[in-house]
Amino acid sequence: MTAAHERRSAYPRFVSIPTRWMDNDVYGHINNVVYYAYFDTVINEYLIREGGLDIHGGPVVGYCVESGCRYHRPLAFPETIDAGLRVAQLGNSSVRYEIGLFRPDEEKPAAQGFFVHVFVDRAKNKPAAMPEGIRACLERLLLK
């Protein structure tokens, strides 16, 4: 990944996420497991709003099959996090997202992560081609 990919401008989509008191751990910063909830939030907010994902009754669901995070600087309550989203790889039934978590006034992320979804037929529980609306919205975020 180049230095340009580690800046705010490398992420075409952002969602602001307020931290919560319960996100902090005993060390006074956001606990590592909470970062994954932030990743899930920015991804699914985008899929629902822009891709038409129906989480309750749609024919496909996205299963997380792999994820990871690199922590650069701690975040803590009370902060609002700008969660940046981009797509690194787009397959027939899978997608690899990359997420950057930023303080609102910073250009470099406090944390960077990835999240891989495989879209699965809800009834058969087998991989399925992602619906066109979802594919189209993900193509708009594809890393170039």
N, C-alpha and C positions, 0 to 999 in steps of 0.2 A: 504494500500500500504506500502510495506517495504521500509527501507532506501535504499536498493539496487535498487529499482525501481525509485528512485529519482535521479539517477546518469546518466551521459552520456552513460555509457556502457549498460544501460537497453533499449536503442533504437537501433534497428538494421539498420535503414535507416536514412540518413541525406541529407538535401538539404541546401545549403547556400543561404540566402536571404539578399540582400543588403537593408538596410533601405533607405527611401527617405526623403527629406526635408519635404514634405507634410505629412509624417507620424507623425511628432511631433505635440503636441498640445501646447497651450499657456503656459503650465507649464514646457516645455522643455523636455518632454519625449514622447515616442510613445503613442498615444491615445489608450485607451482600445479597441475600435472597430476594430482597425487595426490588433490586434492579431488574430482575427477571419479570416481575409484575409490571414494571414500567415499560419494558419491551413489549409484553403482551398487550398492554393498553394502547400504545401508539400504533401497533400493527392492526389490531382488531377494530380500533376506531376508524382507521383508514378503509379497511375492507368493508365495513358496514356502511359508512357514509358514501364512499366513492365507488365501491365495487358491487354494492347491492347484496352483500353476504347476509343471508337469513340464518341467524344462529339458532333459531328455534325450530324452523320447519323446512329449511332449504335442503336440496338433494345432496349437497356435499358439506363436509365439515373439514376444517384444517387441523391436523394433528401436529404438534411440535415433536420432531424426531431428533433434534439436536440444537443445542444453544451454548453460548459461551460469553464471557465478559472479561474485559481487561480494565482494571481500575487505575486511573491516573491520579486523581485527587478526590478526597472525600466530599460527599454532599451531606447536608444535615437539615433537619427540621429547625426553623421554618424557612424553607426556600421553595421557590417555584422552579421547576426544571423544564427546560425546553428540550423535548425529545425529538431528535431528527431521525428521519426514516429514508432509506433508499433500498433499491433492489440490486443485489450483486449478480445473481444468477436466476434465470427463469426457465423452467423445464415445462413438460407437458402437465405433470401433476404436482410438481414441487417448486418451491421458491426459497431462495436464501436472501433474507433481509439483513441489512446492517443498520445498526442504531447507534446514534451518538447522543449522550446525555450532557447537556450544557447548562451552565448558569446563564441567566438572561444577558448578562453583560460580557460574556467571554466568547472568544473565537475558537478556542481549543476545547475539546470535550473533557469532562471530568471522568467519563467512562465511555467505552465503546464495546459494542457487543454484536453478536449475530444470532439469528434465530431461523431455523429451517422448518417450513411447513410442508407437509404432504397432504394434498387434498384427497379425501376419502369419500366414497359413496356411503351416505349415511345408513342405508338399509343393508348393504352388502358388507360394509366395513372393509372394503378393498380400495386401493388407489384408483382415482378417477381423474379424468381431464378436468381442469378447473373451468368453471363457467366463463363465458366470453366477457361478461361485465367485470369479473375479477381479473382476468388476464389483461384486459384493456387498462384498468387502473394500475396494475403492476408494471406494465410496459412504460407508463409515464414516469415511473420512478427508477427505471433501469439505469444503472451506472454506465456511463459512457467513457 
